[in-house]
């Protein structure tokens, strides 16, 4: 791996001495060895000859054998290199604008999900399926799960070909147009089959966007803050959920047709998304994957990084890593069916698929989407008035949004895996307590307050952990060659299980009552803890290319280490308070062991 520049920062002296050193170094000539001849050939073959000086400097920095003061860097270049780790959040406006545009897409995603939450109170009566019969509960469950079924079966899998043809921005544009038409069509439906069809179309658009936006953000973000920026998807999805709840309450008094306005509302954020999308640069990684367009990738990186030198360093490092991998891989064009097969047959990709499947499944097992979809129904069954249930759901959405903010900083400090293991156990406890709260009579005001409080605490625990991690994790773990299809599989997994849970929840609620349903999901949270502990490697502070090392560890080796080494050490260290307890290294890959156990930040 190429991690050179981090070794130099401490050696760059301050003040006049450093400035004098840079003036002297500016007269140095680059040595004419094989490294710089390779840089020259790279630049000339990819239309980057006029940026050769920047790539020469980048190569020296990546080698890590020379102090920064010995490289002919301008003051702005030196500052940019130092800011890369010392001031990680000082980034170009265009990077934050790109993340903002991705966030608008997330708002539409969240709002589209919660529009049905409020509509559930009225549309069944409008279409004559409002009874508790098996037929009517099945129809209501099918309409609610329609977007999930469509996303898992159609939308997510359309993402790969649409991305190949149109790029990341083009895929988001197509998905957004489908969502725009489906939201308006849903509001104009005259029968429940028409509504179901438009919900399926909506799921197709949401699937393309969900499979693309997180990948787009991850590919545009610098390594050091990739996790923090990628939190924006979940955070603004949560904000969209909140806006959806607010809109549901705002139009509640519009009579029997208020559900039509609730279903139409999510078209609002699509308009600014479509207007701003092509102001953003295309993903640099997409240019590399499709035609090795290093020149266009460099143009995108220059808009997304603080200097041309940082863009050159990142691009040339990626080139070196890709070249090394291609020497060991079949370079022929891979078909769609072959990519799908590779998800389960190629060891490195299969491990990423397993980890992605586990984290997406765990998100559904925790029960958050059931609460998001049916919170108004749950509060109404608990004795709230219809309007009171909508207001209580608004509070739920707002807490979901606010709770995501801590993840911006903890995602790249604590790490993805640690956040899940810290938040899932208390989520199980609060879900169980919420179920037990139904033992209190509905006539007792304590019942309302306790149930709402426990649901809100559950939401606050979900938002910084299980909320943002699945999408961030799945968007980064697959190699570039299989990133779109891997993310498609992840989104399909999440939406398949969301569809199953949404389809069955009305029946579960009828059969087990609210108390039994909450208790069931408390147990499923414990299942999620076990899955995450056994099958989820950490990815924090690794470049997208360096994650090949993380997933070089066989699953059996990783599971064995967690159960026979890490778990006993954890009990001795934190339960029995033995500060001298020793944790043996993983013993397979030194770099991976450092990722798991070294508490200091690793070099990028």
N, C-alpha and C positions, 0 to 999 in steps of 0.2 A: 504494500500500500504506500501511498505517497502522502506523507504527513509533514513535510519539511518545515514549512514556515513557522509552525508553532515553536520550534526549537530556537528560533532566532530572536524572538521579541525581547527576551530578558537581556540580550547582549547589546542591544541598541542603546547607547548612552544618551543621556538627556542633554539639553542645552547646547552651548557653542561647540563642544567637542563632537557631538553627533552631527551637527550641521557641517562642520569642517570635514568630517569623515565622508559625508555624502558628496561634498564638492570634489574631494580627491577621487572618490570612487567613480564619479561621473566621467573621469577620463580613462577608466579601465576599458579594455577590449574583452569581449567574450572569447573564451578559449575555443579553438576550432577542433573539438573532439567529436566523437560519434554522436553524443547526445545532441549537440547543437546542429549537427548536420541533419539529424532526424527531425529536429524542430523546423529547420529550413524546408526540408522536403514536405513535411506536414503542412506548413503554411502555404507553400506554393501549390500543392496538389488540391487544396481546398479553398482557393481563392482568398487567402488571408495574408498574402505576402506583405501588404502595406501595414500589417499589424505585427510584423516579425519581431520587432523590438520588444513588444509586450510579451510575446510567447517565449522569447529568449529569457527574459526576467522570470517569467512564470516557471520555466524549467529549472532555473537555479534555485528558486524558492522551494519547489517540490523536492529537489534532491536533498535539501536539508544539511548541506555540508559547508555552507557559507553564511556568515552573519549578514543581517539586512544592511548594515552599514558598508559592507563590501560590495553591495550590488548597486548599480547606478539607478537608484530609485528617486523619483521626484518626491517632494514633500507630501503631495496629495496621495501618492501611491503608498508611501510608508504609513501614512495615517490610516489609509483604507485597510492595510494589512493588520495593523494593530487593532483597529476598531472591529475587525472580524470576530475577535474573541473578547476583547475588553469592553466593547460597546456593541454587543450583538444585535440590539434592537435598533441601532442607527442604520436604517436602510433607505433606499431610494423611495420617493413617493410612488413611483410606478409599481413597485412591488406591493405596497400596501393598497394601491388602487386595484390591482389584480385580485388581491385577497378580498377586497371589498366587493368586487363584482361576483366572485365565487360565493360570498356571503349572501348576496341578494338572491342567488339561486337557492341557497339553503333556506332562506325565509319562505320562498314559495313552496319548498318541500314541506316545511313544518305546517304552514297555513293550510295546504291542501289536505293534510292528514286530519287536522282538527275541525275543518269545516263540517265533516261528517259527524263529529262529536255532538255538535249542537243540533244538526239535522236529524239525528236519531230520535229526538224528542217528538218530531212532527211528521217526517216523511212516511213512516210506516202507516200512520192513520190515513194520510193522503192517498196512499196506494192500496189501502185495504189489507195490509199485512201487519196490523198492530196488535194482534192477539198473542197469547202465550202458547199457541199450538205449535206442534213440531214443524209444520209447513211454514208458518209465518216466521218463527225464530230462525229457521234455516235460510229463508229469503233475506232477512235482515242481516244475518251473519255473512251471507254470500256477498251482498252489496258492500258491507263494511270491509270485507277481505278482498274485494275485487281489485283494488289498486295493488295490493300485495301479491296476489296471484299473477296479475299481469306483469308486474315488475320482475318477479322471479322467473316466470316462464318465457316472457317476451322481451321486456325492456332491457333487462340487464344483459341479455345475450345479443341484442342489437348493438350494444355499445362498441364491441370490437370492430365489426365491419364499418360502422358509421365513423368511428375514430380513425380507422385506416383511410377512409375516403376523404374526410373533411377536416381532420385534425381535432384537437381538443375544443377549440372555440366553435367549430362547425357542429360538433356533436352536441354541445350545450345549446346552440341555437336551434337545432332540429328538435331536441327534447323539449325546449321551452315553447316552441310553436305548438307541439302536440298538447302540452299542458294547457296552453291558452285556449285552444279550441275545446278541449275536454271539460274545462271548468265552466265555460259558458254553456256547452251542450248539456252538462249535468243539471244546470239551473233551469233549463227549458224542457226537461224530460216530462212526458205526459204519462208514462207507465213505468213500472219498476224494471221491465226488461231494457227499456231505453236508458234508464239511469245506470243499469249494470254495464251496458255497452260503453257508455262514456267513462265510467269508472275504470274499465279495462284500458281504454285509450289513455286516460290519465296515468295509469300505472306504467304504460309503455314509455311515456315521456319522462316520468319521474325516475324510471329505471335507467334510462340513458344518462340523465343528469347525475344521479347518485353514483353511477359507475365511473363518471368522467371527472366531476368537479374535484373530488378529493385527490385523484391522481394528478390533475392539473395543478392544484395548489402545492402538492408535495414536490412536484418536478420544478416548480418555479421558486420554491423557498430555499434559503441557505440551510446547510446541514444543522448548524448550531441552534436554530430556532424553528426547524421544520415542524417539530411536534407542537410547539406553541402556536404557530400560525395555522396549522392544520386543525387546531381546536375550533377555529372559526366556523367550520362546517356544522359541528354539533351545537355550538353556542348560538349561531344565528338560525339554525333549525329550531332550536328551543325558543328563540325570539319569535319566529314565525308561528310556532304553536301558541305562544302567548297572544300574538296579534289575532290568531284565529279564534281563541277563546273570547277576546275582547269584542271582536266583530260578531260572534255568536250572541253575546249578551246585548250588544248595541242594537241588533235588529230583532230581538226577541219579541218586542211589542208590535211588530208589523203584521201580526195575525197568522193565519194558517199557512200562508205562503212564505213565512220568514225563512224556512229551510232553503228556499231557492236562492235567496240572497247569501245565505251562509255558504252554499256550494259555489256560488259565482265569485265570492270575494277573493280567492287566491289568484285570480288573474291580475290583480293590481301590481304586485311586485314584478311580474313578468315583463311589463312594459319598460321600466328602466333597465332591466337586465338585458333585453334585446338591444336597447340603444347604446349601452356602454360596452358590450361584450367585445366588439372589434376594435375598441381603443386599447385593449390589452395586447401584449405580445403573445405569440404562440409559444407553447411549451418547447424549451430547447431540446429536451429529450425526444420529443416527437420528431423534430427535424433530424436528429441523429438516427432514429430508427427507420425513417422513411427517406432513403436516398443518401444517407451520410452527409446531409447538408450542414456541414460545420460552419459555413459562412453565415447562414441564416440563424443557426443556433447561437453563434457569437453575437449577432445583432440583438437577439432576444436577451441574452445574458447581460449585455451592456446596458440595457434598459432596466434590468432587474438587480444589478449589483452596483456597488459604490464606485467602481473604477474599471477601466478596461483591463487592468492587470488582474483583478479578481476574476473577471469573466474569462480571461485567457487561462489563468491557473485552473479554474474549475473545468473548463472545456478540455484542456490538454491532459489533465489528470484522468478525466473520463475517457479520452482517446486511448491513453496508455492501458487503462484497465480493460476497455473493450477489445483492444488489440490482443491482449494476453488471453482473454477468454475465447476469442474467435479462433485462436490457434488450436484450441482443444475442442472446438465444437464444429458440428456440421453447419456450413455457411449457406446451404441452400434455403430457399424461401419455404417457410413452414406454413402448411395449410391450416385452416380453422379447426378441422377435425383433429389434426395432429397436435395442435396446441391444447385442445381439450384433453386429449389422451395424455399429454405430457404432465398435466396437472396431477395425475395419479401414478405416473410411471417413472418420471425422472426424479431421483432421490432428493436433490436440492429443492426442486419445485414442489414435490409431494409434501415435504416438511412445511413449506410455506403454506400450501393448501390446507394442511391439517391445522396449523396454528390459526389461519384465517377463519376456517370453519368453526373452530372452537370458540373464538372470540365473538363471532357473529351469532352463533347459537346461544352463547351465554347471555348476550344482550337481550334475546327474546325470552330466555328462561327466567330472567329476573322479574319480568312482568310489567315493565315500564310502558310498553306500547298498549297493553290492555288498559292501563290507567289513563293513558293519553286518549285512547279511542272511546273508552266507556266511562270516563270519570263523571260526566254529567249524569249518566244512568246510575252509577254507583252511589253518588251523593243523593240522587232522587230517591233511590230505594232505601237509603238510610234515614229518610224523613225530611230531607231538604225540599223546599218548593222548587219548581222547575227553574225559576229565575235565580233562586238562591244557589242551586246546583251549578248554573252557568257562572255565577260570580265566584263560587268556590273553585271552579275549574280555571278561572282567570288567574287566581292566586297561585295555583299549581303551575301554570305556564310561566308566570313571572319568576317563581323560585327556580324553575328549571333553567331559565335564561341566566339569572344571576349566579347560580351554582356552578356554571361552566367557567367563570372567570378565573378561579384559582388554577385551573388546568393549564392556562396559558404559561404559567411559570413552573408548575410542577411536572408537566409532561416531559420536559427535557432535564429535570433535576432528579426527581424520584424515579421517573421512568414509567413506561406503559404498564408493564407487568405488576410493578409494585403498587401502582394506583388501584388496580383491580383487586389485588389481594388485601389492600387496606380498606376498601369500601364495600366489597360484597358481603362479608360477614355481618356488619351492622345493618346492611340492607335486609338481610334475612330476618334479623331480630325485629326490625320495625314492621316488616310485612306480617310476621307472626303476631306482634302486639296489635296491629290493626285488625287482624282477624278476631283476636280475643276481645277487642273493644265492642264487638257486636253482642257480647253477653250482657252489656249494660242496656237497659230498656231504652227504646227509641224516644220515649216520653221524657227521659232525663236529659237536660241540656248538656250534661257532661259528655254524653255519647257523641253529640255533634262535634264539639270542640276537640275531643280526644281523637276521633277518627280523622278529622281534617288535619290535625297537627301531625299525626303519625304518617299520613300520606305525604305531607309537605316535607317532613324529615327524610323520608325515603327518597323523595325527589332531590333534595339537597345533597344526599349521599351519591345518588346516581349521576348527577350532572358533571362532576369533575373526573369521574372514573369510567364507569361502564357507558356513559353517554358518548364522550368523544373518542375513546380509545379504539373501538372496533373499526371505524372508518379510517382513522389515521394508520392503524396497524396494517390493515389489509391493503391500503394504498401504497405502502412502502416495502412490503416483504417480498414481492415477486420481482424477478429480474426483468429488465426492460423488454426483452423479447416476448414475455408473457404477462406484462403488467395489465394490459386492458382485459385480457381474458381471465386473468386471476381475480381482478377486481369485479368482473362480471359474475364470476362464481361466488365471490363473497357476498355481493349484493343479492344475488339470487338465493343464497342460503338464508340470509337475514329475512328476506321477504317471503320465502317459502314457509318458514316457521312462523312469521308474523301472520301469514294468511291462515295457517292451521289454527293458531291460537285465537285469531279474530273470529274465525268461522265457528270454533267450538265454544268460545267463551259464553255466548248467550245460553247454551245448553248447560255448561258447567255452573253458571250462575243460578239456573233453574234447579239443577240437580243437587248442588252442594250448598246453595245459598252463598251470600257474600262472605260469611265467615269461613266456610269451607274453601272457597276460591282463594282467599288471602292466605290461608294456612298451606294450601297446595303450593302456591308460588313461593312461600317462605322456604319450603323444602327444595324447590327448584333452584333457589339462590345458592343453597349449600352445594348442590350438584355443580353449579357454575364455578364455585370456588375450587372444587377438586379438579375440574377440567383445566382451569387456568393454571393451577399449580403444576400440573403434570405435563402440559403440552404447549405452554406459551413461553418461548425464549424472549429475553429482553432485546430491544432494538435501539435504545436511547443512544444518541450522539454517534451514530454510525451513518456514513454516507449511504446513499441508495446502492452504490456498487459494493461497498464493504459488507453489506448484509449477506453476501454470498458466504463469507466466513462464518457468520452466526448460524446459518442453516446447513453448514457442513457437518454439524454434530448429528449423528444418528439419533432418531427419536428414542430408541431403546436405551441408549447411553444417557440421554438427558433425563428420561423418566427414572432410570436407576439412580442417577446422581441425586435427584430431588428427594427420592424416598429413602435412600440408604445413607446419604451424607448430609444434605442440607436440612432435612426435617429434624433428624436427631440433634444436629448442631443448634438449630433454632430453639428447640425445647430446652436444651442445656443453657443456652445464652440468655433467652428472654423469659422463659418460664421458671427455670431453676436459678436464674440470676448468676450464672457462672461466667464471669467476665474473661476467664482464661480458656474457655472452650475454643477449640481450634477447628476451623473448617478446611478440610483438604481441598485442593484444587480439583477442577473437573477432570483433568488428566487426559483430555483428548486433544484440545486445541488451546494453547496458552492464551491467545488473543480473546477467545470466547470466554475463558475463565475470568479474565480481567474484566470483561464486560459485566459478568454476573456478580463478582464479589468486590472489585475495587471501588471504593467509595469516592475516590477522586474522579473528576471529569477526565474522560479520555480525550486524546488529541483527535482533531477532526482530520 
